[in-house]
Amino acid sequence: MASLKYIVLLTLAVLCGTNFCHGTQCKLVFHDCGSKEGTLNSALFNGTCSSEGHALLKQGTTVSIEFNFQAAKTETKLTSKVAGKIGELPFVPFPLGNPDACKDSGLTCPVPANTNVNYQPVLEILKSYPKVNVIVKWQLQNAEGVDVFCAVIPASITD
Ligand SMILES: *[C@@H]1O[C@H](CO)[C@@H](O)[C@H](O)[C@H]1NC(C)=O
């Protein structure tokens, strides 16, 4: 039995060494909610996903989502607007620490037209957040307040 345990631990150690444990990303399921001046191609989450591809937001952790999108025209200013919906309640704004997508989030602005770029915002999942299923609405808006992308992302807050 002891040797079996050793083999399991060794396997885990090897997998972790090959970036299996850290730095992996899961592909989030999302629905478009009215992108007007661009397209969201994919959303990769650096935490754990459920089998359905929903983000599991663990309380007390810092997570990031890598949005790969393209803008229909050159954009000089991009701002994130995030809201959450629990059950039948309406969407409630979720204040971001850094809503400026052109600052400290992997993007270089101006963002050129029709070019795939990565935007990687960071989110703090506070311990005080309730353990609920939440529908996250993420809008990336340009200087005119028009959605470059709008995505609805199902998630769960877990402990
Ligand atoms: C996910 O990214 C955030 C922000 O860069 C980082 O603090 C966190 O440790 C990362 N999580 C994992 C599991 O790599």
The ligand as an SDF file (V2000), in Angstrom:
LIG
                    3D

 14 14  0  0  0  0  0  0  0  0999 V2000
   -4.4380   33.2930  -11.5310 C   0  0  0  0  0  0  0  0  0  0  0  0
   -4.0010   34.6060  -11.8530 O   0  0  0  0  0  0  0  0  0  0  0  0
   -3.9110   35.4730  -10.7430 C   0  0  0  0  0  0  0  0  0  0  0  0
   -3.5670   36.8600  -11.2580 C   0  0  0  0  0  0  0  0  0  0  0  0
   -2.4470   36.8460  -12.0650 O   0  0  0  0  0  0  0  0  0  0  0  0
   -2.8670   34.9410   -9.7670 C   0  0  0  0  0  0  0  0  0  0  0  0
   -2.7760   35.7870   -8.6420 O   0  0  0  0  0  0  0  0  0  0  0  0
   -3.2850   33.5410   -9.3420 C   0  0  0  0  0  0  0  0  0  0  0  0
   -2.3110   32.9930   -8.4990 O   0  0  0  0  0  0  0  0  0  0  0  0
   -3.4720   32.6440  -10.5530 C   0  0  0  0  0  0  0  0  0  0  0  0
   -4.0050   31.3550  -10.1210 N   0  0  0  0  0  0  0  0  0  0  0  0
   -3.4430   30.1950  -10.4630 C   0  0  0  0  0  0  0  0  0  0  0  0
   -4.1120   28.9670   -9.9670 C   0  0  0  0  0  0  0  0  0  0  0  0
   -2.4290   30.1420  -11.1590 O   0  0  0  0  0  0  0  0  0  0  0  0
  1  2  1  0
  1 10  1  0
  2  3  1  0
  3  4  1  0
  3  6  1  0
  4  5  1  0
  6  7  1  0
  6  8  1  0
  8  9  1  0
  8 10  1  0
 10 11  1  0
 11 12  1  0
 12 13  1  0
 12 14  2  0
M  END
$$$$
